[in-house]
Each structure stands twice: as C-alpha cells, then as structure tokens.
Amino acid sequence: MTPLRQIGLFIVLFIPLIELQAQNFSPVPVTGFNWDVIAEGGPSSLATTSNVLDAAASNKVMYSNAFRTFAGISGGGLPDNGTIISGNMTFQLASYTANNALSVFRNQTGNLDLVTPSSFGRIRILCFATEANTLTPPGALVNVSLTFTDATTTPYISNYSLLDWFNGTTNQVLTGFGRCSRVASPPWGDEAYPNNPRMYYIEITLNCTDILKQLQRISFSNVTTTGANPPFPNTVFLGVSGIPYSQLIAPVITPADCSGSNGSIALTVTGSSSPYTYSWNTSPVQTGPTATGLTPGTYTCTITDAAGCVSTYTGTVPLNNNAAMTATANPTSICLGSSVQLNANVTTGPLTTFTWNPGNLSGAAVTVSPASTTTYTVNATNALGCTATAQVTVTVNPVPAAPLVNNVTICSGATAVLQVQNPQAGFTYNWYDAGTGGTLLAPGASYTTPALIATTTYYVDATNSTGCLSAARTPVTVTVTALPVAPAANGTTVCSGSSAVLSVTNPQAGFTYNWYNAASGGIPLASGISYTANNVTVMTTYYVEAVTAGGCTSPTRTVVTVSLLQSLSQPIMTLTNTTFTSLTFSWSAVPGATGYEVTTNGGASFQTPSSGPTGTTHTISGLTGNTTVTLQVRALGITPCETSLLSAPVSGTTLSSKEIFVPNVFTPNGDGRNDVLLVYGNYVASIQFRIFNQWGQLLFMSDNISNGWDGNYHGQLQPVGVYAYTLKVVLQDATIINKKGSINLIR
C-alpha cells in the first residue's frame, strides 16, 4: 500500500435552500480513511485491497476501470483518476493504492479531517451503507457532527437513514459501477452493473453561526441498533465536496446637502449565499438595496441571505453643507498695543452675514487690538440656511524688559563671557558695540568678547518671538587688569630619595605663587613662595606662576629643575698576585671617585685600601698557605648617595709549597696591572701552558713559567670573552699536575 491520498472538503456558508446553477460543490481534501476497498489492477483484487465492504459471505469490493480491463470484466468500474462528477457535484476519491474509504460499523465512530480548515455554507458527503436492506426502515442510522478550529462542535444530523448500496433512489451520485469478489485468483466474479452498486450524498447546510467559522473535522457515528449480522450494517464514507461561504458588501454613499433630504446609500452585495433581501431602518422602511431621500445621519440595513442568515450594514450619510470658510489674521502674532486685521475667507458659498466674537463685530474683515492672546470666532450664513464657522487666534506678546547683565573684570589678553542674568524662553538677545545703531556683534543669551587689553563697554537688547524689542539696550563694561611677570626661581641637585626645596627668588607682596608639574594646565601642587618636593628619585621639572590679588596669572610659568646626584660606577676588581703569605687585588679607577673602600665580609665593615684612600690596589699579607680571601671594593663620592655599588666579589687563595695557581681573569689594557696571564708556583720544574679561543683555535703556548699571555694573537688584540686553557706541570719531585679551566679576558 502507498501512503494515504488526501481527499478534499470545501464548505460554503449562507447557501440558499434551493439549488443554484452557479453554486457548484467542489472536492475538499480530507484525511482519516481506514480501508482500501477499491481494486485497481493486478495481481488480484485480494492483493490490492485491505478489506471487504460487506459480510464475509458476500466478500465484495469495488473495482476501477483498470482492474476491469485486467480481470476481463465486461462492465462497471470506477474512473481510474478517482474523480466522480454528478450534476453540480464533484468528488475526488482517495488513491486506489492506499486507504480510500472510512468504514464505520455499528456502534463505531470515525472522523474525516480537513487538510485545510475553511468556512463553508454547505457540504455533501459521498457515502453508502452495506448489509442495510434488511433493516426497517431500510438503511443504517448515522449521526454527523462538525468540529471547528475554535474547538466548538455542532451536531447536525441525527439518526439519518444511510441507504444500502443496492437499489437506493434518494440523493444518488453514481450507479451501476459494479463489484467483485475479494479473492486471490480468478474468477473474480462481477455483478450488479448496470444498476448497482450505488453511491449517495448526505447534505449539511451550516447554520448562521457556523458559516463564519473554520471547519476542521467531520465526525460520524453508526448508531444502528438492529441487524442480523453484527457488526453490520457498515457505513462507508468516500469523499467530501462543499460550497465555500463568501459575502461582500460594497456601499456607494451620496451626501445630503443644505437643500433637503437628497442623500442615498446604494449597496452591492455579492457572495455565495445570494439572493439577498434588504430592510432599512428608514421611515417608512425601504426594502431595496438602495435607500434614497436620506437626511444626514447614520442608517442600518438588515441583509438576509437565501439560507435565512442575517448580516447588517451601517453607514453614515454626511452633510454636504455647501457653506465653508476659513479665518486668517494678519499678522497672527503682535506686540502689546499693536493692531491686527481679521479676514473671513469664503471657500464654499455664497455667505452674506459675518459676525466676529468677542466684540460682536460685523463684516468679512475687521481690525482688532487685543490686550492678551485671544481666539476670535466668525459665524456666517446664507439665504439657503447653510452656516459656516471658523476660528483664528491672535497671539499678543509683551514688550520685553531690558536684559539684566553684570559688569565683568578680566585680565589683560583674556576674553570675557557676558551673560544675560534673566534669559526668557523664546527671546532673542543681540549684542552691539554701541548704545544705539552700531554693529551687531552676535545673537544669544551670552557673548564671548575677543581678547581685550583695554576696558571696553558692550550693549545688549532683547527681542521676543514676535519681534517685540526691549525699549533700551543694557550697557555692560569689561574692566581689563594688567598681567604680572613670570617669577624668578632656581633649581637644585639632590640625592635620589631626598627632598628638594624650591623657592621664588623675587616674591612680590600680595602675589600668590602656584607650583605645577606641567608647563600649562594641570592642578597646582602647592601654593606659596617655596615648594618642597619629597622623595625625588628621578630628575624632575617643576613650574611656578605668579597670580595677582585680582586673579591675573603670569603669561608663562618659570621652569625649575631638580637634578639627581648619580652613584659612581662599580669598580672592576681582579686578583693580581698570589704568594704563600699574601694576596694582591687591583681595580680600575672610577671617574669622579674621591676614594675607595674595601671589605672582606660582604659589606659588613669597610677599610681603606693598603695603597691608600685613593689607591687602586689592596694587599692582604701575613696569611698562611692555602688561605682563601674574598674581597670587594666600592668607589666613594662627594655625597653618600654617590657611593657606588660593591664590585663583583673576587676570591684568592695563598699558595702551598706545591700549589699551582692560574688566575681566572686578567686585564691586558696596558695599565701595568694584571696585563699578562701567568702560571704561579714555587715548586715547578717545567710547564706546558696552552690558551684556546671558543672555537678551539690555539692562540698561545709557553714552556716557561715566566712567560705569560698578553692577550694578543699574531699582534692582534683578542676580544673580551672567555678562553680555555690546558696546563701540564712537572714539580721538582717529579710529580705531574694536569689542569684545565677557563679565563675571562677583560679590558
């Protein structure tokens, strides 16, 4: 079986009780079929259907034209496309390859659901009963109800006698299409045509409430209580057709005018529920689609369709007054004490009599001088009795008072902002350079002058939105005060972290001095003749300005710089001589140093070098053999903050009687100290000393303990860096010592 083919359903509302040629029942797609009862072709009527229509003893189904051809049946057959047309009805059967009938047995119910819910006036259901001829009266009893999308359900048919598919004469749609046995192989059997079986329709006319709803479901109940072969009789529903409901009311309204009752409303009503009757609420009642002789007002027409359903139309006949005018004032806004002309302008007339109020003035044009804003109303009439009314408002604005502005004092070279103290909304303020006439400088409630170097007077007046001007201009004087000169101040130099005191060197009585960290802008750090900058850790620039008692500030700020005393560079120290009882250290001179101090305990205590306070060597004597001493040195400045950091620590160990010593650093810079790298020892018979660069290239070799490396290779100074050495020493007792290590070359 293939999926269900949906059968359509259409419903028409307001359907007349008589059949109209223009109103055709069209197929309505529905779902809900539960049996396939139409054989459509090979291999058999059993294989292409799902159940029989009547009792097992009969074992009958319907068949299509295609099956008739396949089975060799001589007559009958349903259209292969499933379309059944009878008079003004068209039904569409579901696909023969799927379920195509809703079978509802005794005491059972079933539903057909619309694929697309719609509004209908009438529907017809294609159907028949089986095993119903034996009943009295003949036929199966069926109840039918309709359910709508608003969840309401209306019962429409109760105990309807659905005729058996044989020999029924009422509401016939199709007759003589034949039936066959539902078997797996021939003979299929063929019978009943050309007179039977038969299909019928059940018609439902929807009530006046339901025609306006969306039909969603058709429900069937088989309420038959008798029958010799339960669960028969079977009620079979095959399709639905319907007439949609529609109604359109198009009015044409003619206004009534001043001459009398000459208005009308003409209705054109179209739809699926014609013909229509009409009843207007006029006196006397008018019964046609057009009501005439109407005065201005609202009218209602009751429209009844062919099914007796009622709708109403309400429309208003307007008055075509034939009289209209407008009122204008020239001008519409005046200053207090001025006059204005009022005019009545006729747009539809003629109009002959004009009356203005307040004032009870007559004429199409009048002149008034109101003391306050006033709305004037003009009434006019003509000989036909038509009237017209119009209004116009004259706005009266008071003459503004002279603005209130304060005088201003500024410093020379500054601008002044002149501000109206009592600005009024809607007023315009104009600034001038003279008490009368002169040049208009700018409009606005405030005015910013150009930079001034001399006392100047300006003038301002006020104008309201109607152009009313103040009686006089207000003078405003800007007094200009001279600027002070920038103060004199000197900078200073301090240790990092110390405080620096900065002072103005030429203070003036009555002046205020402000200190800043920016050449312009910013917030003052302090005010006063002097300023103390605490914890200065970097060179810092400060700025000072002078301010007079009147608030004038010097045009520039004086630059005052605080510089820092820098600590001296760290000395670079090396071990330059080692003996059995002494060690000698040396270091490079530090520019700016006033002397040096050395320490052997990491800075816990210091002492003067053995070479003197300004010497650059220190020898520690009186040591025992194989004694290690670590020494550091620092450079001293004029102030404590200039003292350098400690040099890198250098350690040395005195020689034992057989000990060999190779320094790990030397400084071949030509200063006469530690310029040559030597091997040290007092018990040496012979040596083999080799120096290599970082690429393993041999740079120097010596077999003589007195011959050392001066940092050159083939007359070229070698770069600062780390070099490797190998050393073989034969002592005087024939002991052989092999050593390897690294040497730092520093210049």
SULFEN-V675288 format. One record per residue. N is the residue number from 1. OMEGA is omega in whole degrees, 0 to 359 (999 if undefined). D_FIRST is the distance of its C-alpha to the first C-alpha in whole Angstrom. Layout:
N:OMEGA:D_FIRST
N:OMEGA:D_FIRST
This chain:
1:174:0
2:179:4
3:182:7
4:169:9
5:186:11
6:178:14
7:186:17
8:177:20
9:174:24
10:180:27
11:180:30
12:179:34
13:179:37
14:181:40
15:179:39
16:184:42
17:179:42
18:180:42
19:178:39
20:182:40
21:184:39
22:184:39
23:183:36
24:174:33
25:183:30
26:182:27
27:178:23
28:181:23
29:178:20
30:174:18
31:177:16
32:180:15
33:186:13
34:180:12
35:168:11
36:186:9
37:181:12
38:177:12
39:185:12
40:180:12
41:182:13
42:11:13
43:183:13
44:176:14
45:177:13
46:184:12
47:187:9
48:174:8
49:182:9
50:181:9
51:177:13
52:182:16
53:183:18
54:187:21
55:184:23
56:181:22
57:178:25
58:174:24
59:187:20
60:171:19
61:174:16
62:179:17
63:181:16
64:175:16
65:180:19
66:179:17
67:177:16
68:179:20
69:181:21
70:187:19
71:181:20
72:178:23
73:189:24
74:183:27
75:180:26
76:179:24
77:177:20
78:179:19
79:182:19
80:180:17
81:177:17
82:182:17
83:180:20
84:182:22
85:178:26
86:182:29
87:181:32
88:182:32
89:171:29
90:176:26
91:177:22
92:177:19
93:177:16
94:182:13
95:179:10
96:181:9
97:181:6
98:176:5
99:186:8
100:178:11
101:172:14
102:179:16
103:180:18
104:181:21
105:179:23
106:179:27
107:177:28
108:177:25
109:177:24
110:183:21
111:166:21
112:183:20
113:178:21
114:175:22
115:178:21
116:179:25
117:182:27
118:177:30
119:182:33
120:171:33
121:178:35
122:172:33
123:174:29
124:184:28
125:180:25
126:189:23
127:170:23
128:176:24
129:173:25
130:182:24
131:184:27
132:183:29
133:184:32
134:184:34
135:177:35
136:354:38
137:181:38
138:177:34
139:177:31
140:182:29
141:186:31
142:168:29
143:180:30
144:175:29
145:181:30
146:177:30
147:186:30
148:184:31
149:176:31
150:176:35
151:175:33
152:179:35
153:179:33
154:173:35
155:184:34
156:184:34
157:180:34
158:177:35
159:176:34
160:182:33
161:180:33
162:188:29
163:175:30
164:183:28
165:174:26
166:166:28
167:177:32
168:184:32
169:185:34
170:175:34
171:180:32
172:175:30
173:183:27
174:180:26
175:171:27
176:181:27
177:172:23
178:174:23
179:182:21
180:178:20
181:178:19
182:183:16
183:186:17
184:183:16
185:180:19
186:7:22
187:180:23
188:185:21
189:176:23
190:185:24
191:168:26
192:178:27
193:12:27
194:185:30
195:184:30
196:346:27
197:183:25
198:173:26
199:182:24
200:173:27
201:168:27
202:181:29
203:175:31
204:172:32
205:184:36
206:180:36
207:187:39
208:176:42
209:187:41
210:180:37
211:182:37
212:181:38
213:178:35
214:180:32
215:183:29
216:187:27
217:171:25
218:184:25
219:183:25
220:174:25
221:175:27
222:186:27
223:178:31
224:183:31
225:182:34
226:180:34
227:186:32
228:188:33
229:179:29
230:5:28
231:179:26
232:9:26
233:178:26
234:174:23
235:188:23
236:181:20
237:192:19
238:183:18
239:183:19
240:170:23
241:182:25
242:174:29
243:180:32
244:176:33
245:173:36
246:175:39
247:180:43
248:179:45
249:180:49
250:181:51
251:169:55
252:186:58
253:174:61
254:181:65
255:170:68
256:180:71
257:186:74
258:182:78
259:178:78
260:184:76
261:183:73
262:175:71
263:179:68
264:172:65
265:179:61
266:181:59
267:169:55
268:183:52
269:178:49
270:178:46
271:185:42
272:186:39
273:177:42
274:3:45
275:183:47
276:171:49
277:190:53
278:175:55
279:182:58
280:179:60
281:178:62
282:176:66
283:0:69
284:181:68
285:174:64
286:188:63
287:177:60
288:178:59
289:180:57
290:174:60
291:184:63
292:178:66
293:186:70
294:170:68
295:178:71
296:180:70
297:182:67
298:184:64
299:181:62
300:176:59
301:175:57
302:184:54
303:180:51
304:182:49
305:185:46
306:179:45
307:180:43
308:178:46
309:189:45
310:169:48
311:182:49
312:173:52
313:176:54
314:179:57
315:183:59
316:174:62
317:181:65
318:176:67
319:170:71
320:193:72
321:185:76
322:178:77
323:179:79
324:177:79
325:174:81
326:177:81
327:179:84
328:176:85
329:180:88
330:357:90
331:179:90
332:180:87
333:183:89
334:172:93
335:180:95
336:181:97
337:179:100
338:180:98
339:179:97
340:178:94
341:177:94
342:182:91
343:172:89
344:185:87
345:184:85
346:176:83
347:174:80
348:187:79
349:11:83
350:172:85
351:189:87
352:185:90
353:183:91
354:177:91
355:181:91
356:173:91
357:4:91
358:179:92
359:180:96
360:182:95
361:182:96
362:176:95
363:178:94
364:178:92
365:178:93
366:178:95
367:182:97
368:176:96
369:184:97
370:178:95
371:178:97
372:180:93
373:187:90
374:173:89
375:180:86
376:178:88
377:177:86
378:176:87
379:180:86
380:178:86
381:172:86
382:186:87
383:180:88
384:181:84
385:176:84
386:180:81
387:177:82
388:179:81
389:176:82
390:180:82
391:174:83
392:181:84
393:176:85
394:180:88
395:180:88
396:181:92
397:178:92
398:174:95
399:184:98
400:173:97
401:178:100
402:182:101
403:176:99
404:182:100
405:179:100
406:172:102
407:187:105
408:172:103
409:181:105
410:175:104
411:182:105
412:179:106
413:180:104
414:172:101
415:178:99
416:175:99
417:180:96
418:189:97
419:172:95
420:186:95
421:182:96
422:183:94
423:180:92
424:179:90
425:179:86
426:179:86
427:173:90
428:180:91
429:182:94
430:183:96
431:184:98
432:176:101
433:180:104
434:181:107
435:174:107
436:182:107
437:177:105
438:183:105
439:174:102
440:183:98
441:182:97
442:171:94
443:175:92
444:179:90
445:176:91
446:179:93
447:177:95
448:182:95
449:168:98
450:177:99
451:185:101
452:175:104
453:178:108
454:180:110
455:187:110
456:178:108
457:177:107
458:184:104
459:182:103
460:173:100
461:183:99
462:176:96
463:179:94
464:187:91
465:178:88
466:180:90
467:177:93
468:188:95
469:177:98
470:186:100
471:183:104
472:174:105
473:179:104
474:177:104
475:178:106
476:183:105
477:175:107
478:179:106
479:185:108
480:179:108
481:181:110
482:180:111
483:173:109
484:175:110
485:179:111
486:182:108
487:174:110
488:179:112
489:182:110
490:176:111
491:181:108
492:178:109
493:183:107
494:174:106
495:176:105
496:181:101
497:180:100
498:176:104
499:178:104
500:180:106
501:180:108
502:185:108
503:171:110
504:185:111
505:179:115
506:183:116
507:180:115
508:180:116
509:178:116
510:180:114
511:171:111
512:180:108
513:181:107
514:182:103
515:183:101
516:171:98
517:178:96
518:182:95
519:178:97
520:180:95
521:178:93
522:180:92
523:182:94
524:174:97
525:181:98
526:175:101
527:180:104
528:180:107
529:180:110
530:179:109
531:179:105
532:176:105
533:184:102
534:173:101
535:180:99
536:182:99
537:175:97
538:176:97
539:187:99
540:178:98
541:177:99
542:183:100
543:181:101
544:178:104
545:178:104
546:180:107
547:180:106
548:178:109
549:178:110
550:176:108
551:178:105
552:186:105
553:178:104
554:186:106
555:178:104
556:174:103
557:180:103
558:181:105
559:178:104
560:186:105
561:173:103
562:179:103
563:181:104
564:169:103
565:184:105
566:175:104
567:181:104
568:177:106
569:177:104
570:173:103
571:174:106
572:188:105
573:176:107
574:173:108
575:188:110
576:179:112
577:179:115
578:175:115
579:179:118
580:186:118
581:184:119
582:175:118
583:179:115
584:179:115
585:176:112
586:179:112
587:180:110
588:177:110
589:180:112
590:179:109
591:177:110
592:182:112
593:175:112
594:179:116
595:184:116
596:172:113
597:180:113
598:179:112
599:177:110
600:182:109
601:174:107
602:177:104
603:177:106
604:177:107
605:183:111
606:176:112
607:180:116
608:180:118
609:179:117
610:179:120
611:178:121
612:184:121
613:181:119
614:181:118
615:182:118
616:173:115
617:177:116
618:180:116
619:176:118
620:185:117
621:176:120
622:179:121
623:174:118
624:179:118
625:177:116
626:177:113
627:181:112
628:177:109
629:176:109
630:185:107
631:171:108
632:182:107
633:173:108
634:179:108
635:181:109
636:177:111
637:181:111
638:179:114
639:182:111
640:183:109
641:178:106
642:180:107
643:184:107
644:170:105
645:177:102
646:175:103
647:173:103
648:181:101
649:176:103
650:181:105
651:176:106
652:180:109
653:179:110
654:183:114
655:166:114
656:186:115
657:181:118
658:186:115
659:177:113
660:182:111
661:174:110
662:179:108
663:178:107
664:179:103
665:170:104
666:188:107
667:182:107
668:183:109
669:175:110
670:180:113
671:177:115
672:180:117
673:175:115
674:182:112
675:184:112
676:177:112
677:182:110
678:170:112
679:184:112
680:177:114
681:184:116
682:185:119
683:188:119
684:174:117
685:178:119
686:177:116
687:166:113
688:188:110
689:183:108
690:178:105
691:181:103
692:173:99
693:187:97
694:176:93
695:177:93
696:180:95
697:179:98
698:182:101
699:186:103
700:174:106
701:181:108
702:174:112
703:184:114
704:182:116
705:181:116
706:183:118
707:181:116
708:181:112
709:181:110
710:178:110
711:180:107
712:172:107
713:184:106
714:176:108
715:180:109
716:176:106
717:178:105
718:186:102
719:174:99
720:179:99
721:183:97
722:180:96
723:180:98
724:176:98
725:168:101
726:184:102
727:171:106
728:182:108
729:172:111
730:180:114
731:184:116
732:177:120
733:178:119
734:175:117
735:180:114
736:178:111
737:176:108
738:180:105
739:172:103
740:178:100
741:181:99
742:184:98
743:175:101
744:175:100
745:181:102
746:177:103
747:999:105
